[in-house]
Amino acid sequence: MSDATTAAARVATLRAQLVPSTNPASAAAHSAATSVSASTAAGTPPAGPPPPVDVRALNLLLDHDNYATRDALKELMKSPLFVP
């Protein structure tokens, strides 16, 4: 499988996870889940489970290239050397 095909498959998978379906029932649930309440606007996190997003897949999409180097740098930045 070529890199372009693999990348296209990854984007399609992420899009399916992040974009709500056109089903009216799920669209209503999505709009209710994404509406900003007064407690959220005040800085209090909303109650309930976090959204079902694959964080690793999203990072791969956003980072785009040099995954190992970026992961190593993220770990390095957590070290006490970089604490202000």
C-alpha positions as a Markdown table, in Angstrom:
| # | Residue | x | y | z |
|---|---|---|---|---|
| 1 | Met | 0.0 | 0.0 | 0.0 |
| 2 | Ser | 1.5 | 3.4 | -0.9 |
| 3 | Asp | 2.0 | 6.2 | 1.5 |
| 4 | Ala | -0.7 | 8.3 | -0.2 |
| 5 | Thr | -3.2 | 5.5 | 0.2 |
| 6 | Thr | -2.3 | 5.0 | 3.8 |
| 7 | Ala | -2.5 | 8.7 | 4.6 |
| 8 | Ala | -5.9 | 8.9 | 2.8 |
| 9 | Ala | -7.1 | 5.9 | 4.8 |
| 10 | Arg | -6.0 | 7.6 | 8.1 |
| 11 | Val | -7.7 | 10.9 | 7.2 |
| 12 | Ala | -10.9 | 9.0 | 6.3 |
| 13 | Thr | -10.8 | 7.2 | 9.7 |
| 14 | Leu | -10.2 | 10.4 | 11.6 |
| 15 | Arg | -12.9 | 12.2 | 9.7 |
| 16 | Ala | -15.4 | 9.5 | 10.5 |
| 17 | Gln | -14.5 | 9.8 | 14.2 |
| 18 | Leu | -14.6 | 13.6 | 14.4 |
| 19 | Val | -17.4 | 14.6 | 12.0 |
| 20 | Pro | -20.9 | 13.8 | 13.2 |
| 21 | Ser | -23.1 | 11.7 | 10.9 |
| 22 | Thr | -26.2 | 13.0 | 9.1 |
| 23 | Asn | -28.5 | 10.9 | 11.2 |
| 24 | Pro | -31.0 | 13.3 | 12.9 |
| 25 | Ala | -30.8 | 11.4 | 16.2 |
| 26 | Ser | -27.0 | 11.5 | 16.3 |
| 27 | Ala | -26.9 | 15.1 | 15.0 |
| 28 | Ala | -29.1 | 16.1 | 17.9 |
| 29 | Ala | -26.9 | 14.3 | 20.4 |
| 30 | His | -23.8 | 15.9 | 18.8 |
| 31 | Ser | -25.3 | 19.4 | 19.1 |
| 32 | Ala | -26.3 | 18.8 | 22.7 |
| 33 | Ala | -22.8 | 17.5 | 23.4 |
| 34 | Thr | -21.0 | 20.4 | 21.7 |
| 35 | Ser | -23.2 | 23.3 | 23.1 |
| 36 | Val | -21.4 | 25.5 | 25.6 |
| 37 | Ser | -23.1 | 25.6 | 28.9 |
| 38 | Ala | -22.6 | 28.3 | 31.6 |
| 39 | Ser | -20.4 | 26.1 | 33.7 |
| 40 | Thr | -18.2 | 25.3 | 30.7 |
| 41 | Ala | -17.9 | 29.0 | 29.8 |
| 42 | Ala | -16.9 | 29.7 | 33.5 |
| 43 | Gly | -14.0 | 27.3 | 33.2 |
| 44 | Thr | -15.5 | 24.3 | 34.9 |
| 45 | Pro | -15.1 | 21.2 | 32.8 |
| 46 | Pro | -18.4 | 19.6 | 31.7 |
| 47 | Ala | -19.6 | 16.5 | 33.5 |
| 48 | Gly | -19.5 | 13.1 | 31.7 |
| 49 | Pro | -17.0 | 11.0 | 29.9 |
| 50 | Pro | -14.5 | 12.6 | 27.4 |
| 51 | Pro | -15.3 | 12.4 | 23.7 |
| 52 | Pro | -14.3 | 9.2 | 22.0 |
| 53 | Val | -11.3 | 10.6 | 20.0 |
| 54 | Asp | -8.2 | 8.6 | 19.3 |
| 55 | Val | -5.6 | 11.0 | 20.6 |
| 56 | Arg | -2.6 | 9.1 | 19.0 |
| 57 | Ala | -4.3 | 9.1 | 15.5 |
| 58 | Leu | -5.1 | 12.8 | 15.9 |
| 59 | Asn | -1.5 | 13.6 | 16.8 |
| 60 | Leu | -0.3 | 11.7 | 13.7 |
| 61 | Leu | -2.6 | 13.8 | 11.5 |
| 62 | Leu | -1.6 | 17.1 | 13.1 |
| 63 | Asp | 2.1 | 16.4 | 13.4 |
| 64 | His | 2.3 | 15.2 | 9.8 |
| 65 | Asp | 5.9 | 14.1 | 9.7 |
| 66 | Asn | 8.9 | 13.1 | 11.9 |
| 67 | Tyr | 6.7 | 11.3 | 14.4 |
| 68 | Ala | 9.5 | 9.7 | 16.4 |
| 69 | Thr | 11.4 | 13.0 | 16.6 |
| 70 | Arg | 8.4 | 14.9 | 17.8 |
| 71 | Asp | 7.5 | 12.3 | 20.4 |
| 72 | Ala | 11.1 | 12.4 | 21.7 |
| 73 | Leu | 11.0 | 16.2 | 21.9 |
| 74 | Lys | 7.6 | 16.1 | 23.7 |
| 75 | Glu | 9.1 | 13.7 | 26.3 |
| 76 | Leu | 12.3 | 15.9 | 26.6 |
| 77 | Met | 10.2 | 19.0 | 27.2 |
| 78 | Lys | 8.6 | 17.2 | 30.2 |
| 79 | Ser | 12.0 | 16.9 | 31.9 |
| 80 | Pro | 12.9 | 19.1 | 34.9 |
| 81 | Leu | 15.4 | 20.9 | 32.7 |
| 82 | Phe | 12.6 | 22.8 | 31.0 |
| 83 | Val | 10.6 | 23.6 | 34.0 |
| 84 | Pro | 10.6 | 27.4 | 34.6 |
